[in-house]
Amino acid sequence: MSGTTTAAAALRRRAAGAGANRWVVLVVLCVSLLLVAVDATVLHVAVPAVTEDLKPGGIELLWIVDVYPLVCASLLILFGTLGDRVGRRRILLLGYALFGVASGVAALADNAQVLIAARALLGVGGAMIMPATLSILRQVFPDRRERALAIGIWSAVAAVGAAVGPLLGGFLLEHFWWGSVFLVNIPLMLVSLPVGRLLLPESKGDGEGPWDVVGALMAAAGLFGVVLGVKRLGGGESLGSLLTVPPLVVGVLLLVGFVRRQRRRTHPLVDLKMFARPAFSTSVGCIVLAMLALVGLELIAAQYLQLVLGLSPLETGLRLLPLTFAAMAAGLAGARMLRRFGPRRMVCFGFCLTAFAVVLLTAMGRTDDCALMVASFVLLGFGLETTLFGAYESMLSEAPQDQAGGAAAIGETSYQLGAGIGIALLGTVMNAAYAPGLSGVPGVPASASASAGHSLGEAYEVAGRLGGSAGVALRHAARDAFVHGLHVTLLVSAGLLLLGAVMALRLPRVMQCEEAGAAVEVPAQRDAAESRVSV
């Protein structure tokens, strides 16, 4: 009896992707992802306006910016696995509703505390939406060839969202008040809720055993502590700070306890046996390494464009657009590349191309070389998206269909952790290479040199206060030291990317399309099969 029930359930799961509307489903999922990606960056340009209006303290301003990605990263595993249990569409629709309500609260916030709480709720909604989009995509595209194309479109939309956020925020701020950057989410969510309820298929895992509530809370608290500690380190906080090492240590201990708990349970929250599959564990490692090598570098590049070359924020955003366009092109071409070259060669090529682009950027100096920068950013965007596409597709295809939500959450969590660790690691490398260049500047007191060694922006402030020849000398020395630090950081990043290329050699050589559940029956065949199973 149990065998026939399981077979019938498997047939229903395969049939979920057979509808002609699966490409419409992809559009709905991409709109969901676009909203989350835009909201992660749209506030950056609104920070000065928020500061002027709400007068937040330094710590409050830090939480306004960081609480959204922090909460989102912490809850991905919780809601990804909960979606496997209670239904992925249900979690996604709840995420839509919460995202819309939180956007309204954030737009109308009249003090910093309300805005922080609203941003935290947005993080909860984002954590519901992000793994659900990938796990539903895994469900409605059972054929790996079509799924690869769908993931390519999905990843291209993510690249668009990251780039559109600051540009959209700048446009809204020029015509409206800062709350409009949140208010724009509400009409989109009002459309997405009924459309998603009508078009998106419901799917869930096998549902065996109780959902591990304690394990889910351990994972959430552990990730919160680790991401918080890493972010604080990346922001230049000392190891002695109460918000740096203690959260990091507690977070690591909780995650170790979570892993041990999952290994002991008959029905674990996350099946850690997935990591025994070389393609899955290697894909996760490649995602972490790619983000670790590049996210901190992106922040440093933005400082270079504005503080060394003197570009405005809008000009900086426009200068980075070639990277986004190249990433979109790689996402759209990814399915064809994966079929032709296979995961191993594709991800290796992406890492090597990205490393070459990073090394090419070391030719940048104190003067603007627009052609070099555009060419490097095009190669960088194409190589990075090629790497991430191949890794995400391999990871999702290796995961059992019943564990799609948990696998998607692991992928998104590895992305967030890699980004946070990259900011901390490359920021540390940058500071170590930058600060020594400011010691012994003629006419500059030691205390001023020490203050200027914290960042290039602070060096400019100190130089302005000093004035005269000492201020000019400090300004020139700081600019030269920053360029030197940028070159060192670029070389370290290139080394990490080449390490990723070596890691990718563990991926499969060819794209295996003959997988369980890949065949999709036509309705007549499905009805006949179900009738045979029920007999």
C-alpha positions as CSV (number, residue, x, y, z in Angstrom):
1,M,0.0,0.0,0.0
2,S,2.8,2.4,1.0
3,G,4.6,1.6,-2.3
4,T,1.6,2.5,-4.4
5,T,1.0,5.7,-2.5
6,T,4.7,6.7,-3.0
7,A,4.5,5.9,-6.7
8,A,1.3,8.0,-7.1
9,A,2.9,10.9,-5.3
10,A,6.0,10.7,-7.5
11,L,3.7,10.7,-10.6
12,R,1.9,13.8,-9.3
13,R,5.2,15.6,-8.6
14,R,6.4,14.9,-12.1
15,A,3.1,16.1,-13.5
16,A,3.5,19.4,-11.7
17,G,6.0,20.5,-14.3
18,A,4.1,19.3,-17.3
19,G,1.7,22.3,-17.6
20,A,2.1,24.7,-20.5
21,N,2.1,27.6,-18.0
22,R,5.6,26.8,-16.5
23,W,7.2,29.7,-18.4
24,V,4.5,32.0,-16.9
25,V,5.4,30.5,-13.5
26,L,9.0,31.5,-14.3
27,V,8.0,35.1,-14.9
28,V,6.1,35.2,-11.6
29,L,9.1,33.7,-9.8
30,C,11.5,36.2,-11.5
31,V,9.3,39.2,-10.4
32,S,9.6,37.9,-6.9
33,L,13.3,37.6,-7.0
34,L,13.6,41.1,-8.7
35,L,11.8,42.7,-5.7
36,V,14.0,41.0,-3.2
37,A,17.2,41.8,-5.1
38,V,16.2,45.5,-5.6
39,D,15.3,45.9,-2.0
40,A,18.7,44.7,-0.9
41,T,20.4,47.7,-2.6
42,V,17.8,50.4,-3.1
43,L,18.3,51.9,0.4
44,H,22.0,52.6,-0.1
45,V,21.5,55.8,-2.0
46,A,18.7,56.9,0.4
47,V,20.9,56.7,3.5
48,P,21.7,60.5,3.5
49,A,18.1,61.4,3.2
50,V,17.1,59.0,6.0
51,T,19.8,60.4,8.2
52,E,18.7,63.9,7.6
53,D,15.0,63.1,8.3
54,L,15.1,60.6,11.1
55,K,18.4,61.7,12.8
56,P,19.4,58.1,13.7
57,G,22.5,57.5,15.9
58,G,25.5,55.7,14.5
59,I,24.5,52.3,15.7
60,E,20.9,52.8,14.6
61,L,22.1,53.8,11.1
62,L,24.2,50.7,10.9
63,W,21.2,48.5,11.8
64,I,18.9,50.3,9.3
65,V,21.3,49.3,6.5
66,D,22.4,45.8,7.8
67,V,19.3,44.3,9.5
68,Y,17.7,43.3,6.2
69,P,20.5,41.1,4.8
70,L,21.3,39.9,8.3
71,V,17.8,38.6,9.1
72,C,17.3,37.3,5.6
73,A,20.5,35.3,5.7
74,S,19.7,33.9,9.1
75,L,16.2,32.6,8.2
76,L,16.9,31.0,4.8
77,I,17.3,27.5,6.1
78,L,14.4,27.8,8.4
79,F,11.9,28.9,5.8
80,G,13.5,26.8,3.0
81,T,12.9,23.6,5.0
82,L,9.5,24.7,6.3
83,G,8.5,25.1,2.7
84,D,9.5,21.5,2.0
85,R,7.2,20.5,4.9
86,V,4.1,22.7,4.6
87,G,4.2,23.8,1.0
88,R,6.6,26.0,-1.0
89,R,3.8,28.1,-2.6
90,R,2.2,28.7,0.8
91,I,5.5,30.1,2.2
92,L,6.1,32.2,-0.9
93,L,2.6,33.8,-0.7
94,L,3.1,34.5,3.0
95,G,6.4,36.1,2.1
96,Y,4.6,38.3,-0.5
97,A,2.1,39.5,2.1
98,L,4.7,40.2,4.8
99,F,7.0,41.9,2.3
100,G,4.1,44.2,1.2
101,V,3.1,45.0,4.8
102,A,6.7,45.7,5.9
103,S,7.2,47.9,2.9
104,G,4.3,50.1,3.9
105,V,5.5,50.3,7.5
106,A,9.1,51.2,6.3
107,A,7.8,53.9,4.0
108,L,5.8,55.6,6.7
109,A,8.3,55.2,9.5
110,D,8.7,58.3,11.6
111,N,11.7,57.2,13.7
112,A,14.7,55.0,13.4
113,Q,13.4,52.2,15.6
114,V,10.3,51.7,13.5
115,L,12.4,51.7,10.3
116,I,14.7,49.1,11.8
117,A,11.8,46.8,12.8
118,A,10.3,47.2,9.3
119,R,13.6,46.4,7.6
120,A,13.8,43.3,9.8
121,L,10.3,42.2,8.7
122,L,11.4,42.8,5.1
123,G,14.3,40.4,5.8
124,V,11.8,37.8,7.1
125,G,9.7,38.2,3.9
126,G,12.8,37.9,1.8
127,A,13.9,34.7,3.5
128,M,10.4,33.3,2.7
129,I,10.6,34.3,-0.9
130,M,14.2,33.5,-2.0
131,P,14.5,29.7,-1.4
132,A,10.9,29.2,-2.5
133,T,11.5,30.7,-5.9
134,L,14.4,28.2,-6.6
135,S,12.6,25.2,-5.1
136,I,9.4,25.9,-7.1
137,L,11.6,26.4,-10.2
138,R,13.1,22.9,-9.5
139,Q,9.6,21.5,-9.3
140,V,8.0,23.0,-12.4
141,F,11.1,22.3,-14.6
142,P,11.8,18.6,-14.1
143,D,13.7,18.4,-17.4
144,R,17.3,19.5,-16.7
145,R,17.8,21.2,-20.1
146,E,14.7,23.4,-19.6
147,R,15.7,23.9,-15.9
148,A,19.1,25.2,-16.9
149,L,17.6,27.8,-19.2
150,A,15.1,28.8,-16.4
151,I,18.0,29.2,-13.9
152,G,19.9,31.3,-16.5
153,I,16.9,33.6,-16.8
154,W,16.5,33.6,-13.0
155,S,20.1,34.5,-12.4
156,A,20.0,37.2,-15.1
157,V,17.1,38.8,-13.3
158,A,19.1,38.7,-10.0
159,A,21.9,40.6,-11.7
160,V,19.4,43.2,-13.0
161,G,17.9,43.7,-9.6
162,A,21.3,44.4,-8.0
163,A,22.0,47.0,-10.6
164,V,18.6,48.6,-10.7
165,G,18.3,49.1,-7.0
166,P,20.6,52.2,-6.7
167,L,19.4,53.6,-10.0
168,L,15.8,53.3,-9.0
169,G,16.5,54.7,-5.6
170,G,18.3,57.7,-7.1
171,F,15.4,58.4,-9.5
172,L,12.7,58.1,-6.7
173,L,14.8,60.4,-4.4
174,E,15.0,63.1,-7.1
175,H,11.2,63.2,-7.4
176,F,9.8,61.9,-4.1
177,W,10.8,61.4,-0.4
178,W,13.0,58.6,0.8
179,G,10.0,56.4,1.8
180,S,9.1,56.0,-1.9
181,V,11.9,53.5,-2.2
182,F,9.8,51.1,-0.1
183,L,6.4,52.2,-1.2
184,V,7.1,51.0,-4.8
185,N,7.0,47.4,-3.6
186,I,3.3,47.5,-2.5
187,P,1.5,47.6,-5.9
188,L,3.9,44.8,-7.2
189,M,3.0,42.6,-4.2
190,L,-0.7,43.3,-4.6
191,V,-0.4,41.9,-8.2
192,S,1.9,39.1,-7.3
193,L,-0.3,37.6,-4.5
194,P,-3.4,36.8,-6.6
195,V,-1.3,35.9,-9.7
196,G,0.9,33.6,-7.6
197,R,-2.0,32.0,-5.9
198,L,-3.7,31.3,-9.3
199,L,-0.6,30.2,-11.3
200,L,2.0,28.7,-9.0
201,P,1.7,25.0,-8.3
202,E,1.9,23.8,-4.7
203,S,4.6,21.3,-3.9
204,K,6.2,19.9,-0.8
205,G,8.5,17.1,0.3
206,D,7.6,13.7,1.6
207,G,6.7,15.0,5.0
208,E,8.0,12.0,6.9
209,G,8.6,12.6,10.6
210,P,8.1,15.8,12.6
211,W,9.6,19.1,11.6
212,D,12.7,19.9,13.7
213,V,11.7,23.2,15.3
214,V,14.6,23.2,17.7
215,G,17.0,22.5,14.8
216,A,15.5,25.3,12.8
217,L,15.9,27.8,15.6
218,M,19.5,26.6,16.2
219,A,20.3,27.2,12.5
220,A,18.7,30.6,12.5
221,A,20.4,31.8,15.7
222,G,23.8,30.3,14.6
223,L,23.7,32.0,11.2
224,F,22.6,35.3,12.8
225,G,25.6,35.2,15.1
226,V,28.1,34.2,12.4
227,V,26.8,36.7,9.8
228,L,26.7,39.5,12.5
229,G,30.2,38.8,13.6
230,V,31.5,38.6,10.0
231,K,29.8,41.9,9.0
232,R,31.2,43.7,12.1
233,L,34.7,42.5,11.2
234,G,34.2,43.6,7.7
235,G,33.1,47.0,8.9
236,G,36.4,47.5,10.7
237,E,35.3,46.6,14.2
238,S,38.0,45.4,16.6
239,L,38.2,41.8,17.9
240,G,37.5,43.1,21.4
241,S,34.0,44.5,20.5
242,L,31.1,42.8,22.2
243,L,29.2,42.7,18.9
244,T,32.1,40.9,17.0
245,V,33.8,37.9,18.5
246,P,31.1,36.7,21.1
247,P,28.3,36.5,18.4
248,L,30.8,34.8,16.0
249,V,31.8,32.2,18.6
250,V,28.2,31.5,19.8
251,G,27.1,31.3,16.2
252,V,29.8,28.7,15.3
253,L,29.0,26.6,18.4
254,L,25.2,26.7,17.5
255,L,25.9,25.6,13.9
256,V,28.2,22.8,15.1
257,G,25.5,21.7,17.4
258,F,23.0,21.9,14.6
259,V,25.1,19.7,12.4
260,R,25.5,17.1,15.1
261,R,21.8,17.2,15.8
262,Q,20.9,16.6,12.1
263,R,23.2,13.6,11.9
264,R,21.5,11.9,14.9
265,R,18.0,12.4,13.7
266,T,16.0,9.9,11.7
267,H,14.2,12.6,9.8
268,P,16.7,15.6,9.7
269,L,15.7,19.1,8.9
270,V,18.5,19.2,6.3
271,D,19.8,16.0,4.8
272,L,23.5,16.4,5.3
273,K,24.1,13.3,3.1
274,M,23.7,15.7,0.2
275,F,27.1,17.0,1.0
276,A,28.5,13.5,0.4
277,R,27.7,14.0,-3.2
278,P,30.8,15.7,-4.8
279,A,28.8,17.8,-7.2
280,F,26.6,19.2,-4.4
281,S,29.4,20.0,-1.9
282,T,31.7,21.3,-4.6
283,S,29.0,23.6,-6.0
284,V,28.3,25.1,-2.6
285,G,32.1,25.6,-2.1
286,C,32.3,27.3,-5.5
287,I,29.5,29.7,-4.6
288,V,31.2,30.6,-1.3
289,L,34.6,31.2,-2.9
290,A,33.2,33.2,-5.8
291,M,31.4,35.6,-3.5
292,L,34.3,35.7,-1.0
293,A,36.7,36.8,-3.8
294,L,34.5,39.4,-5.3
295,V,31.9,41.1,-3.0
296,G,34.5,42.9,-0.9
297,L,36.3,43.8,-4.1
298,E,33.1,45.5,-5.4
299,L,32.9,47.8,-2.4
300,I,36.6,48.7,-2.7
301,A,36.1,49.4,-6.5
302,A,33.2,51.8,-5.6
303,Q,35.5,53.7,-3.3
304,Y,38.2,53.8,-6.0
305,L,35.7,55.3,-8.5
306,Q,34.4,57.9,-6.2
307,L,37.4,58.9,-4.0
308,V,40.3,58.4,-6.4
309,L,38.8,59.2,-9.7
310,G,36.3,61.7,-8.3
311,L,33.2,60.2,-10.0
312,S,29.7,61.0,-8.6
313,P,27.5,58.2,-7.2
314,L,25.4,58.2,-10.4
315,E,28.5,58.1,-12.6
316,T,29.9,55.2,-10.4
317,G,26.6,53.3,-10.9
318,L,26.7,53.9,-14.7
319,R,30.4,52.8,-14.8
320,L,29.5,49.5,-13.2
321,L,26.6,48.8,-15.6
322,P,28.8,46.9,-18.2
323,L,29.4,44.3,-15.4
324,T,25.6,43.9,-15.0
325,F,25.0,43.6,-18.7
326,A,27.7,41.0,-19.1
327,A,26.3,39.0,-16.2
328,M,22.8,39.1,-17.9
329,A,24.3,37.8,-21.1
330,A,26.1,35.0,-19.3
331,G,22.9,34.0,-17.5
332,L,20.9,33.9,-20.8
333,A,23.7,31.9,-22.6
334,G,24.4,29.7,-19.6
335,A,22.1,26.8,-20.5
336,R,23.7,26.4,-23.9
337,M,27.2,26.6,-22.5
338,L,26.3,24.0,-19.8
339,R,25.0,21.6,-22.4
340,R,28.1,22.1,-24.6
341,F,30.9,22.2,-22.1
342,G,29.5,20.5,-19.0
343,P,29.6,21.8,-15.4
344,R,33.3,21.2,-14.8
345,R,34.7,23.1,-17.8
346,M,32.0,25.8,-17.5
347,V,32.7,26.7,-13.8
348,C,36.5,26.4,-14.3
349,F,36.3,28.7,-17.3
350,G,34.2,31.2,-15.3
351,F,36.7,31.2,-12.4
352,C,39.7,31.6,-14.8
353,L,38.0,34.4,-16.8
354,T,37.1,36.3,-13.7
355,A,40.7,35.9,-12.3
356,F,42.1,37.3,-15.6
357,A,39.7,40.2,-15.4
358,V,40.7,40.9,-11.8
359,V,44.4,40.8,-12.8
360,L,43.7,43.1,-15.7
361,L,42.3,45.7,-13.2
362,T,45.7,46.0,-11.5
363,A,46.6,48.3,-14.4
364,M,44.3,50.9,-13.0
365,G,46.1,53.8,-11.3
366,R,45.4,57.4,-10.2
367,T,44.1,58.4,-13.6
368,D,40.9,57.2,-15.3
369,D,41.3,54.6,-18.0
370,C,37.7,54.1,-19.1
371,A,38.4,51.6,-21.9
372,L,40.4,49.3,-19.6
373,M,37.8,49.5,-16.9
374,V,34.9,48.7,-19.2
375,A,36.7,45.8,-20.8
376,S,37.6,44.4,-17.4
377,F,34.1,44.8,-16.0
378,V,32.6,43.0,-19.0
379,L,35.0,40.0,-18.5
380,L,34.4,40.1,-14.8
381,G,30.6,40.1,-15.1
382,F,30.5,37.4,-17.7
383,G,33.0,35.2,-15.8
384,L,31.3,35.6,-12.4
385,E,27.8,34.8,-13.7
386,T,29.1,31.8,-15.6
387,T,30.6,30.5,-12.4
388,L,27.6,31.1,-10.3
389,F,25.2,29.8,-12.9
390,G,27.1,26.5,-13.3
391,A,27.4,26.1,-9.5
392,Y,23.8,26.8,-8.8
393,E,22.5,24.6,-11.5
394,S,24.7,21.7,-10.5
395,M,23.8,22.1,-6.8
396,L,20.0,22.2,-7.5
397,S,20.1,19.3,-9.9
398,E,22.0,17.1,-7.4
399,A,19.6,17.7,-4.6
400,P,16.7,15.3,-4.2
401,Q,13.4,16.9,-5.3
402,D,11.9,16.4,-1.8
403,Q,14.8,18.5,-0.4
404,A,14.6,21.3,-3.0
405,G,13.7,24.0,-0.5
406,G,16.5,23.0,1.9
407,A,19.0,22.8,-1.0
408,A,17.9,26.2,-2.3
409,A,18.3,27.6,1.2
410,I,21.8,26.2,1.5
411,G,22.8,27.8,-1.8
412,E,21.4,31.2,-0.8
413,T,23.0,30.9,2.6
414,S,26.4,30.0,1.1
415,Y,26.0,33.1,-1.1
416,Q,25.4,35.4,1.8
417,L,28.1,33.9,4.0
418,G,30.6,34.1,1.1
419,A,29.7,37.7,0.6
420,G,30.1,38.6,4.3
421,I,33.4,36.7,4.7
422,G,34.7,38.3,1.5
423,I,34.0,41.8,2.9
424,A,35.8,41.0,6.1
425,L,38.8,39.2,4.5
426,L,39.4,41.6,1.6
427,G,38.7,44.6,3.8
428,T,41.4,43.3,6.2
429,V,43.9,42.8,3.3
430,M,43.1,46.3,2.0
431,N,43.7,47.9,5.4
432,A,46.9,46.0,5.9
433,A,48.3,47.2,2.5
434,Y,46.9,50.8,2.8
435,A,47.8,51.9,6.3
436,P,51.6,51.6,6.2
437,G,51.7,54.0,3.2
438,L,50.6,56.9,5.5
439,S,53.3,56.6,8.1
440,G,56.1,59.2,7.8
441,V,54.4,61.7,5.5
442,P,56.4,65.0,5.8
443,G,54.7,67.6,8.0
444,V,51.9,65.3,9.2
445,P,51.7,64.5,12.9
446,A,51.6,60.8,13.9
447,S,48.1,61.1,15.3
448,A,46.8,62.5,12.0
449,S,48.5,59.7,10.1
450,A,47.0,57.1,12.4
451,S,43.5,58.6,11.8
452,A,44.0,58.8,8.1
453,G,45.0,55.1,8.0
454,H,41.5,54.0,8.9
455,S,40.1,54.8,5.4
456,L,40.6,56.9,2.3
457,G,37.5,59.0,3.2
458,E,38.9,59.7,6.6
459,A,42.3,60.6,5.2
460,Y,40.7,63.2,3.0
461,E,38.9,64.7,6.1
462,V,42.2,64.8,8.0
463,A,43.9,66.4,5.1
464,G,41.2,69.1,4.8
465,R,41.7,69.9,8.5
466,L,45.5,70.1,8.2
467,G,45.4,72.3,5.1
468,G,48.5,73.7,3.5
469,S,51.4,71.6,2.1
470,A,50.9,69.0,4.8
471,G,47.3,68.4,3.8
472,V,48.2,68.2,0.1
473,A,51.0,65.7,0.9
474,L,48.7,63.6,3.1
475,R,46.0,63.6,0.4
476,H,48.5,62.4,-2.3
477,A,50.0,59.8,0.0
478,A,46.6,58.4,0.9
479,R,45.5,58.2,-2.8
480,D,48.8,56.4,-3.7
481,A,48.4,54.0,-0.7
482,F,44.8,53.2,-1.6
483,V,45.8,52.4,-5.2
484,H,48.6,50.1,-3.9
485,G,46.2,48.5,-1.5
486,L,43.7,48.0,-4.3
487,H,46.3,46.2,-6.4
488,V,47.3,43.9,-3.5
489,T,43.6,43.1,-2.9
490,L,43.1,42.4,-6.5
491,L,45.9,39.9,-6.6
492,V,44.6,38.1,-3.4
493,S,41.2,38.0,-5.0
494,A,42.7,36.5,-8.2
495,G,44.4,33.8,-6.1
496,L,41.1,32.9,-4.5
497,L,39.4,32.6,-7.9
498,L,42.2,30.3,-9.2
499,L,41.7,28.2,-6.1
500,G,38.0,28.0,-7.1
501,A,39.0,26.8,-10.5
502,V,40.9,24.0,-9.0
503,M,38.0,23.1,-6.7
504,A,35.6,23.0,-9.7
505,L,37.6,20.1,-11.1
506,R,35.5,17.9,-8.8
507,L,32.3,18.7,-10.7
508,P,30.9,16.3,-13.3
509,R,32.5,16.4,-16.7
510,V,29.1,16.3,-18.6
511,M,25.6,17.5,-17.9
512,Q,23.6,14.4,-17.0
513,C,20.1,15.0,-18.3
514,E,18.7,11.4,-17.9
515,E,17.7,11.9,-14.3
516,A,14.9,10.5,-12.2
517,G,11.7,12.4,-12.7
518,A,13.0,14.1,-15.9
519,A,10.3,12.5,-18.0
520,V,7.0,14.4,-18.1
521,E,3.9,12.5,-19.1
522,V,1.2,13.9,-21.3
523,P,-2.2,14.0,-19.5
524,A,-3.6,10.8,-21.1
525,Q,-0.4,8.8,-20.1
526,R,-0.5,10.2,-16.6
527,D,-4.2,9.3,-16.1
528,A,-3.5,5.8,-17.3
529,A,-0.5,5.4,-15.0
530,E,-2.4,6.6,-12.0
531,S,-5.2,4.2,-12.7
532,R,-2.7,1.3,-12.9
533,V,-1.1,2.4,-9.6
534,S,-4.5,2.6,-7.8
535,V,-5.5,-0.9,-8.8
